[in-house]
Each structure stands twice: as C-alpha cells, then as structure tokens.
Amino acid sequence: MKTPEQVLSDVRRRVTGTWHNDITSQAATWPHNFPLGAAAKPDLENNFGSFQQQVFRWRDWADDKGLDLTFASRHVCGTVQSIPTHLTVPDLDTAVSLLDIRWKHRIQRGRAQAKQLAARFPQVADLGKILRAVDGYSDTDFDLLCSSAEWFMHNTASGLTPRQVPIEGLHAKWLDSHQPLLQILAGTDNLGLLPRHPQRLHFTYLDPEHRAAGGRTHDSATVGDPMAPAYRPEMVIISENKDTAIHFPPLRNAISVEGAGFGGAGACASFGWITTCPHLIYWGDMDASGLEIVDLFRRSGVPVSTILMDLDAFHTYERFGSSTDARGNPLAVSARKNLGWLTGPERALYKQLTDPDWARVRRVEQERIPLMVALAAVTADMAMPCDPFEPSGSSACRATYTDELTVSPAWLMARGNGMSADF
C-alpha cells in the first residue's frame, strides 16, 4: 500500500501535466481517484498488523484533509476487513491545497493570464497550450507578449527587422525568441519580418606566402554582398569547430572556413569560390550530428568530401571519445535519419553511431585529433586527382540506399569510396 507521501507525488504529477487545461476548461481532469495499491492476500495475512497501521494512518490523514477514501472488503484470516483502495481528489483547487504554496500562486497567476488571453485573443483555439507556454513569465513579459500580438494583429511588419518594430519595450532578441507564440496569438503564419541580418562567413587565409607578404590572416564575407577573397583557393577546409578553422596549419593556396554547424551550409553555398573550389573538404566531429551536417552541406549545394569522419578514423581516436555532453549527461542515441548524401564509409560510421545497441562512445570531437594529422589528410587529398562534387540539383553527389553515387571514375579510384548501400 502506498503512503500518503507517495500519493501526493501522484497528485503533483497529475497537476503538473494538466493544470493549464483545467484552467481553460479544455479537459475534465477532476475528480480523480488515486489508487493506493492492493496487497496480495498472502502478504496481507502475513503482515496484517503492519497493514492495519497503514489503514489507520490513511483514515486519519484523509479526515484531516477532508478527502474521501474508497474501501473494499478483503478476507483476511477468516475475517472481513475494510481496506482503503483509492483516494478521491475532487478538483484542481483541492489538489493544489495538498501541494506547497508555490502551486497556489502559480494557479492564481495562470487564471489571471487565462482571463486576459481569452478576452484579448478569443480566436485562439488552444488557450491551454499558450497558458502553459507563458507559465513563468514575469508580468512585464506577459504584458509585452499580449501588446505585441495585438500590434501584429492590426499592423504589418513587412520590410522591418525585429529591431525596427515600433513597440515600446520590445527588443530584437526577445522578439526572435517569442515569434511562435506571437504568430499563434496574432493568427498568422508569418510576421513578415526581415532577417535580423544576412549570414556572415568567417574564414582564415592559410597560404604562407600571402601571410609573409603582409596579407591579412582573417576575413569575412556577408551573404548577398559581393566579395572575393585575397586569392582564389585551390583548397577550402570547412571546419565544424571555430578554433580548428582559425588555427589550422599554413597551407599553400588554402583557406579554412568556420562551418558554424547546421547553420553554415546556406552561407557556404552562397559563395562560388567555395562551391567551385577544386579541393573542398569538410571536417567535423565524429558523431551523428557531424555526419548530418555533412549531408546538409551537400544537399545545399556545397560538394564537400570529408577527412577523418569514417570508421577507420573513429577506431584510431575512439580512446579520446565521450559518451556524455558538456554537462556530464549521457549522450542520447540520435534517431537515425535517411541521409541520402553520405558516402559509403561515412554512412557506415553513421549507422553505428545511431545504433541503440552500440556500446561504445558516440562522439569523438574533432579538436581531440591533432591538427598536423588533419593537415596530412588534407595534403594527401590535394595530391589526388579530383573532380569535385557537382552542385545541388544534379545527381552527382547523391548517395541513395539503392543506387551508387555517380561521381567521376578518377574521384572514386582515388578515394575508394564506392557508394553501395550498406543499410
């Protein structure tokens, strides 16, 4: 039989999951009968003295809280005993009264917010969802959300950046992070805002002669703003890690680019000196996300090949890998995606990293691998005959589970990366 403290945990769990729907009358959660647990007959008979003490405690506790118990008759050692089976909590307010005072204040605040939302945005169907989303908002943020949503209902922000929206107290970062809620309240799929600013690409010149002649080491390019680098590179290395890109060793006619994770694919695709570079390399972490980024770059029209992102490299550097994130939490198994643009060796690694039964580390960060090792891999790539991947829209780089990737014979022979389906 559960103790009152254990049932209170059940009450708290139910309140936590349903309070917003109760306040907005979107679901009937109460009354609710919480089971106390039923002992098997042998246990009841062998430990009846202990069970009897629990029954007395439950009677006293329920009487003190003004709650009802449901009883069932049980045959125990030739006698009929009345044993409590359920505790009935009639409504949300009663449930909240059983919890700490913070819940009382939370529900009071939620009811006040729900009243305002219903009055100001009667067209919103799922008020409970909104109420749960604003739980924890300060009064200032809640008022700002409502006033901003009303502004967007009656005005257009077309052609404006978030910074230019004329709402008192609004700032761009707040607007960016609250757009989904504002869209629901304003009844629109798009607020019409311009991007805060075009994407910007940061890169490092690696050519030692260029540097020795006094040329700049670091540079940047803005998407949509015409820009040519100081020299036309024969090798571009896109690195997932910023420090790796900045500190990559000197290399003739080469440029290292800060890849910026998933967000960098579109920016890199905007510059022809990257997409048409004879030797275009991507180097990232050996984990599921790293390989998904590779797939995204290729789909976006950036025809990269990779270094140190296959099973051979993983086996070599696995001892430096990790099964926890930066906070020490275990790395979750990533859901396997249908990545049609990976090579055979890349896909083999991705298959292992996304296997729930994989008992080894799930991430080897690229910064754990010495830069001189990467330089050697890049130098070897430059020595190979290479036709780059074609841009997105052709089938030159597309690896499917049933077809081989169509690239030049020279490229395939140089790398040995046949694209046969392996899962």
C-alpha positions as CSV (number, residue, x, y, z in Angstrom):
1,M,0.0,0.0,0.0
2,K,1.3,3.5,-0.9
3,T,1.9,6.0,1.8
4,P,0.3,9.5,1.7
5,E,3.6,11.0,0.6
6,Q,3.7,8.7,-2.4
7,V,0.2,9.5,-3.4
8,L,1.0,13.2,-3.1
9,S,3.7,12.7,-5.7
10,D,1.0,11.2,-7.9
11,V,-1.2,14.3,-7.3
12,R,1.7,16.6,-8.1
13,R,2.4,14.7,-11.3
14,R,-1.2,15.0,-12.4
15,V,-1.5,18.7,-11.6
16,T,1.8,19.4,-13.4
17,G,0.6,17.7,-16.6
18,T,-3.0,19.1,-16.6
19,W,-3.4,22.4,-14.8
20,H,-3.4,24.5,-17.9
21,N,-6.2,22.5,-19.5
22,D,-8.2,22.6,-16.3
23,I,-7.9,26.4,-16.0
24,T,-9.1,26.8,-19.6
25,S,-11.8,24.1,-19.3
26,Q,-10.2,22.2,-22.2
27,A,-10.2,18.9,-20.4
28,A,-12.0,17.4,-17.4
29,T,-9.2,16.1,-15.2
30,W,-11.1,16.1,-11.9
31,P,-12.4,14.4,-9.8
32,H,-9.7,11.7,-9.9
33,N,-9.3,8.5,-7.9
34,F,-5.7,7.8,-7.0
35,P,-5.0,4.1,-6.4
36,L,-3.4,3.3,-3.1
37,G,-2.2,-0.1,-4.2
38,A,-3.6,-3.6,-3.4
39,A,-1.6,-6.2,-1.4
40,A,-1.7,-9.8,-2.4
41,K,-3.7,-12.0,0.0
42,P,-0.6,-13.9,1.4
43,D,1.2,-10.6,2.1
44,L,-1.9,-9.1,3.7
45,E,-2.3,-12.1,6.0
46,N,1.3,-12.4,6.9
47,N,1.8,-8.7,7.6
48,F,-1.7,-7.7,8.7
49,G,-0.5,-5.8,11.8
50,S,1.6,-3.5,9.6
51,F,-1.3,-3.1,7.0
52,Q,-3.7,-2.3,9.8
53,Q,-1.4,0.6,11.0
54,Q,-1.3,1.9,7.4
55,V,-5.1,1.8,7.3
56,F,-5.4,3.8,10.5
57,R,-2.9,6.3,9.1
58,W,-4.8,6.7,5.9
59,R,-8.1,7.2,7.7
60,D,-6.6,9.9,9.9
61,W,-4.8,11.6,7.0
62,A,-7.9,11.7,4.8
63,D,-10.1,13.0,7.6
64,D,-7.5,15.8,8.3
65,K,-7.5,16.8,4.6
66,G,-11.3,16.4,4.2
67,L,-10.9,13.8,1.5
68,D,-12.8,10.6,0.8
69,L,-11.4,7.1,0.7
70,T,-12.8,4.2,-1.3
71,F,-12.8,0.9,0.6
72,A,-13.0,-2.7,-0.5
73,S,-13.8,-5.7,1.7
74,R,-10.9,-8.2,1.9
75,H,-11.0,-11.7,3.5
76,V,-8.1,-11.9,6.0
77,C,-7.5,-15.0,8.1
78,G,-11.2,-15.8,8.2
79,T,-12.4,-12.2,8.9
80,V,-13.7,-9.5,6.6
81,Q,-11.6,-6.3,6.7
82,S,-12.3,-2.9,5.1
83,I,-9.2,-1.9,3.3
84,P,-8.8,1.5,1.5
85,T,-8.1,1.3,-2.2
86,H,-8.4,4.8,-3.6
87,L,-8.1,8.4,-2.6
88,T,-10.6,10.8,-4.3
89,V,-9.4,14.4,-5.1
90,P,-12.5,16.3,-6.3
91,D,-11.0,19.3,-8.1
92,L,-7.9,21.3,-9.0
93,D,-8.1,23.6,-6.1
94,T,-8.2,20.7,-3.6
95,A,-5.3,19.1,-5.4
96,V,-3.3,22.3,-5.2
97,S,-4.1,22.7,-1.5
98,L,-2.2,19.4,-0.9
99,L,0.9,20.8,-2.5
100,D,3.2,23.6,-1.5
101,I,2.2,27.2,-1.5
102,R,4.0,27.9,-4.8
103,W,1.4,25.9,-6.6
104,K,-1.4,28.1,-5.2
105,H,0.3,31.2,-6.5
106,R,1.0,29.5,-9.9
107,I,-2.6,28.6,-10.4
108,Q,-3.8,32.1,-9.3
109,R,-1.4,33.7,-11.9
110,G,-2.5,31.2,-14.5
111,R,-6.1,32.0,-14.1
112,A,-5.4,35.7,-14.3
113,Q,-3.4,35.2,-17.5
114,A,-6.1,32.9,-19.0
115,K,-8.7,35.5,-18.4
116,Q,-6.7,38.1,-20.3
117,L,-5.8,35.8,-23.1
118,A,-9.5,34.8,-23.6
119,A,-10.6,38.4,-23.7
120,R,-7.9,39.7,-25.9
121,F,-7.5,36.7,-28.3
122,P,-10.9,35.0,-28.5
123,Q,-9.9,33.5,-31.8
124,V,-7.2,31.3,-30.3
125,A,-8.4,27.7,-30.1
126,D,-5.8,26.1,-27.8
127,L,-5.5,28.6,-24.9
128,G,-4.2,25.8,-22.7
129,K,-1.1,25.4,-24.9
130,I,-0.5,29.2,-24.7
131,L,-1.1,29.3,-21.0
132,R,1.5,26.5,-20.4
133,A,4.0,28.3,-22.7
134,V,3.7,31.6,-20.7
135,D,3.9,29.9,-17.3
136,G,6.8,31.5,-15.5
137,Y,6.6,34.8,-17.5
138,S,7.0,37.9,-15.5
139,D,4.1,40.4,-15.6
140,T,6.2,42.6,-17.8
141,D,6.9,39.8,-20.3
142,F,3.3,38.7,-20.4
143,D,2.1,42.2,-21.0
144,L,4.6,42.7,-23.7
145,L,3.6,39.4,-25.3
146,C,-0.1,40.5,-25.4
147,S,0.5,44.0,-26.6
148,S,2.9,42.8,-29.3
149,A,0.5,40.2,-30.5
150,E,-2.3,42.8,-30.7
151,W,0.0,45.1,-32.7
152,F,0.8,42.3,-35.2
153,M,-3.0,41.6,-35.5
154,H,-3.6,45.1,-36.7
155,N,-0.3,46.2,-38.4
156,T,2.2,44.8,-40.8
157,A,5.9,44.3,-40.1
158,S,6.7,43.7,-43.8
159,G,10.1,45.2,-44.6
160,L,11.0,45.7,-41.0
161,T,13.7,43.9,-39.0
162,P,12.9,42.9,-35.4
163,R,14.8,45.9,-34.2
164,Q,12.6,48.3,-36.2
165,V,9.2,47.1,-34.9
166,P,7.7,50.2,-33.1
167,I,6.5,48.6,-29.9
168,E,7.5,50.0,-26.6
169,G,9.8,47.7,-24.6
170,L,10.4,45.3,-27.4
171,H,13.9,44.3,-28.4
172,A,15.1,42.1,-31.2
173,K,16.3,39.1,-29.2
174,W,13.0,38.9,-27.3
175,L,11.0,39.1,-30.5
176,D,13.1,36.4,-32.2
177,S,12.6,34.0,-29.3
178,H,8.8,34.7,-29.0
179,Q,7.8,34.6,-32.6
180,P,6.0,31.2,-32.5
181,L,3.7,32.4,-29.6
182,L,3.1,35.8,-31.3
183,Q,2.1,34.1,-34.5
184,I,-0.5,31.9,-32.8
185,L,-1.9,34.9,-30.8
186,A,-1.9,37.2,-33.9
187,G,-3.5,34.5,-36.1
188,T,-0.8,34.5,-38.7
189,D,1.8,32.0,-40.1
190,N,4.3,34.7,-40.7
191,L,5.0,38.1,-39.0
192,G,6.6,39.4,-42.2
193,L,9.9,40.3,-40.5
194,L,13.1,40.6,-42.4
195,P,16.0,38.5,-41.1
196,R,18.0,40.4,-38.4
197,H,21.0,40.4,-40.7
198,P,22.4,38.3,-43.6
199,Q,24.6,35.4,-42.6
200,R,28.2,36.1,-42.3
201,L,31.0,33.7,-43.1
202,H,34.4,33.9,-41.2
203,F,37.5,32.4,-42.7
204,T,41.3,32.3,-42.4
205,Y,43.9,32.6,-45.1
206,L,46.3,29.7,-44.8
207,D,48.8,30.5,-47.6
208,P,52.2,31.2,-46.0
209,E,53.4,33.4,-48.9
210,H,50.2,35.6,-48.6
211,R,50.8,36.0,-44.9
212,A,54.5,36.7,-45.3
213,A,53.7,39.4,-47.8
214,G,51.7,41.2,-45.2
215,G,48.3,40.0,-46.3
216,R,45.6,39.7,-43.7
217,T,45.1,36.4,-41.9
218,H,41.3,36.6,-41.1
219,D,38.5,37.8,-43.2
220,S,34.7,37.6,-43.5
221,A,32.1,37.6,-46.2
222,T,28.4,38.5,-46.0
223,V,25.7,36.6,-47.9
224,G,24.4,38.8,-50.7
225,D,27.3,41.2,-50.6
226,P,29.7,40.6,-53.5
227,M,33.2,39.6,-52.1
228,A,36.3,37.9,-53.5
229,P,39.0,36.5,-51.2
230,A,42.5,37.8,-51.4
231,Y,43.4,34.8,-53.6
232,R,41.5,32.1,-55.4
233,P,41.9,29.0,-53.2
234,E,42.8,25.6,-54.6
235,M,41.8,24.1,-51.2
236,V,39.0,25.1,-48.8
237,I,38.7,23.3,-45.5
238,I,35.3,23.8,-43.7
239,S,35.6,23.1,-40.1
240,E,32.8,22.5,-37.6
241,N,35.0,23.9,-34.7
242,K,35.8,27.6,-34.8
243,D,39.2,27.2,-33.1
244,T,40.2,24.4,-35.6
245,A,39.4,26.7,-38.5
246,I,41.3,29.7,-37.0
247,H,44.4,27.7,-36.1
248,F,44.7,25.3,-39.0
249,P,48.3,25.0,-40.1
250,P,49.7,27.0,-43.0
251,L,48.9,25.5,-46.4
252,R,49.6,26.9,-49.9
253,N,46.6,28.3,-51.7
254,A,44.2,27.2,-49.0
255,I,41.5,28.9,-46.9
256,S,39.9,27.5,-43.7
257,V,36.2,28.3,-43.1
258,E,34.3,28.3,-39.9
259,G,31.4,26.0,-40.7
260,A,29.0,27.1,-38.0
261,G,27.3,23.7,-37.7
262,F,23.9,23.2,-39.4
263,G,23.6,27.0,-39.9
264,G,26.7,27.2,-42.2
265,A,25.5,25.2,-45.2
266,G,23.4,28.0,-46.7
267,A,26.1,30.6,-46.2
268,C,28.8,28.5,-47.8
269,A,26.5,27.6,-50.7
270,S,26.3,31.4,-51.5
271,F,29.9,31.8,-52.5
272,G,31.2,30.4,-55.8
273,W,34.8,30.5,-54.6
274,I,33.8,27.8,-52.1
275,T,31.4,25.6,-54.2
276,T,33.7,25.5,-57.2
277,C,37.0,25.0,-55.3
278,P,38.9,22.1,-56.8
279,H,39.5,20.6,-53.4
280,L,36.6,21.2,-50.9
281,I,36.9,19.5,-47.6
282,Y,34.6,19.3,-44.6
283,W,36.0,18.1,-41.2
284,G,33.7,17.9,-38.2
285,D,33.0,15.8,-35.1
286,M,32.6,12.1,-35.5
287,D,29.1,11.9,-34.1
288,A,25.6,11.7,-35.6
289,S,25.2,15.5,-35.8
290,G,28.5,15.9,-37.5
291,L,27.5,13.5,-40.3
292,E,24.1,15.0,-40.6
293,I,25.8,18.3,-41.2
294,V,27.9,16.8,-44.0
295,D,24.6,15.5,-45.6
296,L,23.1,19.0,-45.3
297,F,26.1,20.8,-46.8
298,R,25.9,18.5,-49.9
299,R,22.1,18.9,-50.2
300,S,22.6,22.6,-50.0
301,G,25.0,22.6,-53.0
302,V,28.3,22.5,-51.2
303,P,30.0,19.5,-52.7
304,V,32.4,18.6,-49.9
305,S,34.4,15.5,-49.4
306,T,35.4,14.7,-45.8
307,I,38.5,13.8,-43.8
308,L,38.7,11.9,-40.5
309,M,35.0,11.1,-40.5
310,D,34.8,7.3,-41.1
311,L,35.2,4.1,-39.1
312,D,38.9,3.9,-39.5
313,A,39.4,7.4,-38.0
314,F,36.9,6.6,-35.3
315,H,38.7,3.4,-34.3
316,T,42.0,5.3,-34.2
317,Y,40.8,8.1,-32.0
318,E,38.0,6.4,-30.1
319,R,40.0,6.5,-26.9
320,F,39.5,10.2,-26.8
321,G,35.8,10.0,-27.4
322,S,32.9,10.7,-25.0
323,S,29.6,9.3,-24.0
324,T,28.5,12.4,-22.1
325,D,27.8,16.0,-23.0
326,A,29.4,19.2,-21.6
327,R,27.2,18.9,-18.5
328,G,28.1,15.3,-17.9
329,N,24.7,14.0,-19.0
330,P,24.7,10.8,-21.1
331,L,24.6,11.4,-24.8
332,A,21.2,10.3,-26.1
333,V,21.1,7.9,-29.1
334,S,20.2,10.1,-32.1
335,A,17.2,8.9,-34.2
336,R,18.6,7.6,-37.5
337,K,17.7,9.8,-40.5
338,N,17.6,8.9,-44.1
339,L,20.8,10.7,-45.2
340,G,21.0,10.2,-48.9
341,W,24.1,12.3,-49.5
342,L,26.7,10.4,-47.4
343,T,29.4,8.2,-48.9
344,G,29.6,4.5,-48.0
345,P,32.3,4.9,-45.3
346,E,30.5,7.9,-43.8
347,R,27.2,6.0,-43.7
348,A,28.9,3.0,-42.1
349,L,30.0,5.2,-39.2
350,Y,26.6,6.9,-39.0
351,K,24.9,3.5,-38.9
352,Q,27.0,2.6,-35.8
353,L,26.6,5.9,-34.0
354,T,22.8,5.7,-34.3
355,D,22.5,2.1,-33.3
356,P,20.8,1.8,-29.9
357,D,22.8,-1.3,-29.2
358,W,26.2,0.4,-29.9
359,A,28.0,0.1,-26.6
360,R,31.0,2.4,-27.4
361,V,31.4,6.1,-27.3
362,R,29.1,8.2,-29.5
363,R,31.2,11.2,-30.1
364,V,34.8,12.0,-31.0
365,E,35.3,15.7,-31.2
366,Q,37.5,16.9,-34.0
367,E,39.6,19.1,-31.6
368,R,40.8,15.9,-30.0
369,I,42.6,15.0,-33.2
370,P,46.0,16.8,-33.7
371,L,45.9,19.5,-36.4
372,M,49.0,18.0,-38.0
373,V,47.1,14.8,-38.6
374,A,44.4,16.8,-40.3
375,L,47.0,18.7,-42.4
376,A,48.4,15.4,-43.5
377,A,45.0,14.2,-44.6
378,V,44.3,17.4,-46.4
379,T,47.7,17.3,-48.2
380,A,47.0,13.8,-49.3
381,D,43.7,14.9,-50.7
382,M,45.3,17.7,-52.7
383,A,47.7,15.2,-54.2
384,M,44.9,13.1,-55.6
385,P,43.2,13.6,-58.9
386,C,39.9,15.0,-58.0
387,D,36.7,16.2,-59.7
388,P,34.6,18.0,-57.1
389,F,31.1,17.1,-56.3
390,E,28.6,18.9,-58.5
391,P,26.2,21.4,-57.0
392,S,22.9,20.5,-55.6
393,G,20.3,19.8,-58.2
394,S,22.4,17.2,-60.1
395,S,22.7,13.6,-59.1
396,A,26.5,13.7,-59.0
397,C,26.8,13.6,-55.2
398,R,23.6,11.9,-54.2
399,A,24.0,8.6,-52.4
400,T,20.8,6.6,-52.0
401,Y,20.3,3.3,-50.4
402,T,19.7,1.5,-53.7
403,D,22.0,3.4,-56.2
404,E,25.7,4.1,-56.3
405,L,26.8,7.7,-56.1
406,T,27.7,9.0,-59.5
407,V,31.0,10.9,-59.5
408,S,34.0,10.8,-61.8
409,P,35.9,7.5,-62.0
410,A,39.1,9.4,-61.0
411,W,37.4,10.5,-57.8
412,L,36.2,7.1,-57.0
413,M,39.5,5.4,-57.7
414,A,41.4,8.0,-55.7
415,R,39.3,7.6,-52.6
416,G,37.9,4.1,-52.8
417,N,34.6,5.4,-51.6
418,G,32.1,3.3,-53.5
419,M,28.6,4.2,-52.6
420,S,27.0,0.8,-52.3
421,A,24.0,0.6,-50.0
422,D,25.0,-1.0,-46.7
423,F,21.9,-0.5,-44.6
